[in-house]
Amino acid sequence: LQFSGVVPSLAQMADLGPPRSAGGIVGLMPWNGKLYVLNYVSHRGNSGRGIGFRVGVRYFVSVIAEVNEILTPPLLTQVPGTRRWLLGVANVRGNLVPIIDLRDFVEGERSVLTESSRVLVVRQHAGSVGLLIDEVLGQRSFTDEQRNEAVGEADERYQRFVGENLQLGDVLWGLFSMAALVRAAEFQQGSA
């Protein structure tokens, strides 16, 4: 079950039983001067859900749990003596977060900032890191069937981070592992 616009304690108290369809409205709840919709979405038969994003001409999905936050590109303070792909550090709610140009790190080509550019904040062992990407494309779900028809990653530059690619509609989505990225030795060495 998925609840939207509901305080967590309400979600724990709700006992709705198994959903009878792919989704629907359970009820309406007034709270704090607003009317919230209680809805459910059945995820039976789904192998996974993730955040879809674009880097250059490539489309990727990362597990929702691997992405802590999505930001518009923040103001950066450059850090001397670092690799080109480490764009600088940003103050994100009182925490210094290094911002990495993901395309430059993997492909060796700088990203161009546009209105759709975003930063995915990912937790790593020593804190958080921000990844500059070209666009966030929302949540994507894939089924076990689609997973069974997945193909391997052909681009050697991405093979360490993308185990397989799934066809969703007209787009081939690479399953991008943020965990593999932050564990990569060269990713952890931002100094030039």
N, C-alpha and C positions, 0 to 999 in steps of 0.2 A: 504494500500500500504506500502511496505517496501523498503527503499532505502539503498543501500550499497555503501560506498566509495564516498559519495556525501556530499558537504557542506550543512548545514541545510537550508540556504536561498534558495538553488536550489530546495529542496524538497517542500518548501512552494510555489514556483513559478509554479511548475509542475501541470498541470491540465490534467490528463490522462483519466479521466472518469472511469467508472467501468471496472474492468478487465474482459476479455472475457473467460479466462481459469484459471487454478489453479496457473499459474505464467508464467513469461517469461521475456525476455530482452526488455526493452523499447528503449534503445539507448546506445550510447557510448559517453563519454565526456572526451576530453583531459583537464587536469588541473594539474598545478604545475609539468610539466614534466612527468606525468603518464597518462595512459588511464584508466578511470573508467567505470565500467558497471553500467548502471541504470537498475534495475530490479524491478519487483513487485511480490508479493506473495499474493494470495487471502486467507484470513483467514475466509471467510464465512463458517458457520457451525462448526467453532472451538469454543469450550467452553473455552479454555485457552492454554497458552504456559508458559513454565517455564524452569528453569535451572535444568538439571538432574545431580544427584550426588550419590555417594555410600559411605555408612558408614558401615564398616564391610561387612556383606553379604546382607545388606538391600539397596534397591534402592529408591531414593526419588526425587521429583520434587518440587521446590519452585518457586513461581511467580517471574518472571524476575524483577519486580519492587522492590522486597524485597532484592535482592542481588545487592549491589552497585559495587562490584569489585571482581575479582578472582586473587589471588596471589600465587606464589610459597611460601612455608613456609619461612618467614623472620627470621632473627636473633632475638633471644629473650633475654630479661633481666628478670631473675626470680624475683618474688616478694615474700619475706618471709612472712609466716603467712597466706598463701592463701590455698584454697582447691586444691586438686591434679589436678583437671580438668582445673584449671586456669594455663596454662603453663607459662605465663609471659606476658610481654608487648613488643611490637615492635614499632619501629619508621617507620610509613608509611607516607612518604612525609611530615615530620615535625609534625605529630600527633602521640601521644602515643595511641596505640590500644591494648587492652587486647586480648590475643589469648586463646581461649577455645578449649579443646579437646572435640568435640561434642559427640563422642562415649563414652568417659569416663564420661561425664556429664550425659548422658541418660542411658547407659548400665552398667556403673561402670567398664568398661574394657578399658585400654589404647589403643590408636591407635599406629600403627607401621609406622614410617615415611618411605615412599618409593619414587621412582621417580615420581609416579603419585599423591602423596599427594598434596593437595591444601588448601588454606585458603579462605573461602568465607567471604567477608567483608559485614557486615549488619549494617545498621543505627539503633540506638536505641535512646531513649529520651535524654540521656546524652552524645551522641557521637556515635562512631562506635565501633563494636566488631568484631573480627575475629574468624571464626569457622574452626578448623582443620577438614578436611574430607579426606577420602581415595582416592577419584577420582572424577573429574568433567567429566560428560558424554555428555555434549553439551545440545543443546536446544531440548526440547520435546514438542510436541503439542498433545492435546487430544480433541476429539469431544464431542458434547452433548450426542451422543449415548453411548460412553465409560463412560461418567460421570454418565449416568443413570444406568449403570451396575456396578457401584462402590460398593465395599464392605467395611465394617468398619474395624478399626484397631484392630487386635487381641492381639498384644503385649502391655500389660498394661504400660510398660515403655514409650511407644511412644504415647499413646492415647491422651495425653494433646496437642501434637503438630501435630499429623496426624489424620485428620478427616475421610479420606477415602483413599482407594487404588484402582488404576485403572490398568487394564490389557492393556499393550501396547506391542503387539507382544508376546514374550515368558516371559516377565518380568512384575512382579507386582510392580507398582510404588506407593509409599505413597506420598500423597500431604502434604508436610511438611510446616507448618506455622512458618516462622521466627518471625512474630509478636507475636504469642503465646509464642514462646521460650523466647524472650527478655522481655516479661511481667511476666514470671514465677518468683515468689518471690525468690526461691532458686537460680535461674540463676543470679539474681541481687545481691546476697550475696556471693561474692567470698572469703570472709575471712573465715579462718578455725575456 
